[in-house]
Amino acid sequence: MEQIFTPILIALIVTDYGLGSGIFLGLIFTLSVAIFIWTFPETKGIELGTLEKSS
């Protein structure tokens, strides 16, 4: 969902606060997604069908 709102928010922020602030907002979204991905379980070498059954 962030893919829809991020460019709109950046455009609104850039008009009021400048390009640096708009890029910083995109950086914050990117880092938050990167940190969220680290919370996923490791699936290397595990058949995904067995992972769904154990949940």
N, C-alpha and C positions, 0 to 999 in steps of 0.2 A: 504494500500500500504506500510505502514511503516513496516509491518511484514516481508516483503521481504528484505528491505534494511537495517534494523537495525542490524541484525547479521553480514552482510557484512561490514558495517561501523565500528561496534565494533571490528571485526577482524583486519581491517586495522589500527584502532587507537591503538589497543593493541600492535601491532608489533612495532609501533614507540614511543608511549608515556606510555605504561604500562597498566596493568589490571585495576587499579583504574580509569584511564581516560576512558577506554572503558565502565566500569560499570556506570560511571557518565553520559555518553552519553545515555545509556539505561534509566537511571533515568529521564533525561530531556525529552525524548520522552514519557515516562509513565506519567509524571506530566503534560505535555502539553495536552495529550489526556484526562486526568482526569479533567483538567480545562475546556476543550472544552465540555465535557459531561454536566457540570453544566449549560451551556447555553441552553440546550434543555428545552422545556416547560414541565411542570408537567402534567402527564397523568393519575395519580391515580384516579380511579373512573370515568373516562371519556371513553366513547366508542370511539375507535379509528376511526371508520367510520365517526362519526360526526366531529371529529377533522380534517380529510382530507377535508370534505365539506366546513368547515369554512375558510380554508386557501385561 
